[in-house]
Amino acid sequence: MSFFDDIHQHLGVLRDVVGEVDAGALPTTVAEARDADVLRMIRESTRVIEALASLRIAASGVLAARSRREQGHDGVAAGEGHRSAVSLVQEITGTTRTEAAKQVRLGESLLDGANLLGAARAPSADDAVDAADAGDDAGSARPVREPWHASLGRAQLAGTLSAAQHHAILRGLGDPPAPGDCTVDAEFAEAWSLAAVQLTEEATHRTVEELAAAARTIRDRLDPDGAEQRFAARFDGRSFRMWKDTHGVSHGHLTFDDESAAFLQSVFDSALRPRRGGPRFIADDEKAAAAELRDDPRTNTQLEFDLLLDILRAGVLADAKTVHGTRQAGVRIVVTDHAWQTSHDGAPAVAHLEDGLAAVPAWVAAQRACDSGTRTVWVDGAGEPLRLGREQRLFSSGQRLTLALRDGGCRWHGCDRPASMCEAHHIDPYSEGGRTDTDRGILLCRFHHMQLHHHRWRITREGDGDFVLHPPPARGEPSVLVPRLALTYAWADISPPLARFRPPPGAAAPTN
């Protein structure tokens, strides 16, 4: 099927669902449609939009190739009165400069993947000289090696990867290191290429944000030297400044390093969780405090500001329960035993933050251990706990920590709530004889926990197999609740990592 035949097919479905209407009547027409037809409208229009987006992206890449700085005023963008291809794309599309830059970047990637980046450039006088100098050798030139990201471009053009997913993986992985040794460079390129293929396969059932996080995790695992350099750069870039505007209002601007951002986010999440949909309070005094916080007339941002000022005033003498509620704020850093030992041996290694799963150098965990101590949790290569708690009604703090390490946050499809904002759910109801064991528990955010109980969803698990989500009757088929994608790669270095990247153990795909 040709490119436009495919588009016409989806447009035909849309025409059958919507009918022949004027653009101004679309809101009324859609509002009167059945739920199933509304979903079809979104799905079919997305197919058309993504197909046309691929065409626009490819054209943006060609435009960039024909607007290079060395072409001067002969370049397409300069001829249209623009300094760069990005500026011209922004004007034509009416998007932000950031979005236009993404269009150009993806377009150049598509052309590079098809080995057409040079061919897309408008010929110049120098090309004729180069061709004459090449002579008969031009025909015997060796083929150019396919770039590591070529599979991403093919997947987007085939419609199996959206432009947003393509960009998330491409930017998350970044370019592989190039130490200059041909053999090492080739190994890095092969590892990056394999990672791109694996993430493309995951894209059918992962959010864009999860793909981006997983891509960063893979990049940091494959290149711990680069991970440490990136961490150091963000740490060096931390800053705070204050200024007054023309009305005399004072403003402030903070640029965080990774750990500081996680710490402050933990402060706000701990204190404001009833307002943010976090775990419910259980004890009577906690319920009263939660009700008082919910009824507070201040906005969340005002509460965050007042809390920050209270902490600054109280300093280290602040009473943790008064300021933070029942869960004291703090940052948990997770590091595997292998990474811990590697770091102690003086080699680069990577740990990750429990909430957000951002990568940090393993030495950061060792540094924090001096202040806060450590807790050992035994898990297998897929993050599954090996030592389990028994026979109690509520999950203990130790068990919740184990669940956080395994699940990384809410396990519901597409949910991004971190572990600190989740509740532990018994998949076997305790009232029906279920046990409070970590292999029979799973983390769900408050919204999805209530959704499960109030709308007759169920979660089951056979032995140590996958957690399976069962919808209410007539609401679809059961599906596997896959773990956070970044964690499947983070746990892959339980054993010493291989010379180049391999699929992580325990990775599972949903069954639809």
HUMO-V488294 format. One record per helix or strand of 3 or more residues. SS is the DSSP state (2 for helix, 1 for strand). FROM is the first residue (numbers start at 1). TO is the last residue. If there is no record, write none. Layout:
<<SS;FROM;TO> <SS;FROM;TO>>
This chain:
<<2;3;18> <2;23;31> <2;35;65> <2;69;74> <2;76;79> <2;85;93> <2;97;113> <2;125;140> <2;150;158> <2;163;173> <2;182;205> <2;208;222> <2;224;236> <1;239;244> <1;250;255> <2;258;276> <2;284;294> <2;300;317> <2;320;324> <2;337;344> <1;350;353> <1;359;361> <2;362;372> <2;397;407> <2;419;421> <1;422;426> <2;430;432> <2;438;440> <1;441;445> <2;446;454> <1;458;461> <1;467;470> <2;485;493>>
